[in-house]
Amino acid sequence: MHFIRTAAPIILGLMLYSKAAYAYIDPGVTYAVLQGLFALVFGAGVAWIMRPWRYVTRLFRQSDPASQDGVPEEGSREKEPPE
């Protein structure tokens, strides 16, 4: 907490008393920002669509009655692969 109390005024002072940079912003920066925003919106859309899809597939998935409580029944074994 002591670091924040000392660093905040120093950083704020440097930001307020800085000189103009006269920097050139390349047009590619705009496309990079737009690409990031597009990826964010598209990713959120896919997550929003896939969440109900998982719920629907879980409803129709066959469940193993032996594994309902996580404990296998007595005498049950895993099926061996056919030879």
N, C-alpha and C positions, 0 to 999 in steps of 0.2 A: 504494500500500500504506500510505503514511503517513496518507492520508485515512481509511482504514478503521480504523486503530489509534486515531485521535483521535475519529472520529465514533461508533464503536461504544459506548464508555463513556458518551458524552453522551446518545445515544439511549436506552441502557439505563437511565440515571439518570432521564431524563424519564419513561420508562414506569413505573418503579418508584415514583416519588414524585409521581405525578399524583393529583389529587383525583377523586372520583366525579363523573361527568357528569350523572347523573340524566336520561338521554336516554330517549325513548320510541321503541321499535322498532315501526314500523307493520306491520300484518299483511301489507301488500303486499310487504314485504321477503322474507317467507317464500316467497311465490309467485314472486318474482323469482329466488331461490336455487334453488327447485325447478325452475323453467323452465330455468335454466342447466344444472342437472344432467341434466334430461331431454334437452336439446339435445346435451349431451356424450355421453350413452349412445346416443341415437338416431344421432348422427353416426358414432360408433365402430361401431355395428351395420351401418350402411349401407356404411361402408368395408370392414368384414369380409366382407360379402356380395358386394360388387362386385369385390373383388380376384380371387377365383376365376372370376368371370364374364368378366373381361378375359382371363384365361388360356385359358378355353374358347373364346371368340370368336377369339382369336389362332390357335388350332389350326385352325379351320375357314376362316379368311380366306385368300383366294387371294393368292399372292405372285407378284410379277413376277420371272421368272428373270433378267432383265437387271439388276435392282437388288439381287441377292443380296449382292454384295460392295460395292455402292455406286458402282461404275463402270459406265457404260453400255457396251454392246458397240459395236464399230465398225459404222458404217452405220446404227445404229438412231436413230430420231428419235422425238420425242413425236408422238402421234397428233393430227392436226389435227381440229377439230370439223367435223361434216358441215354442208354449206351448205344 
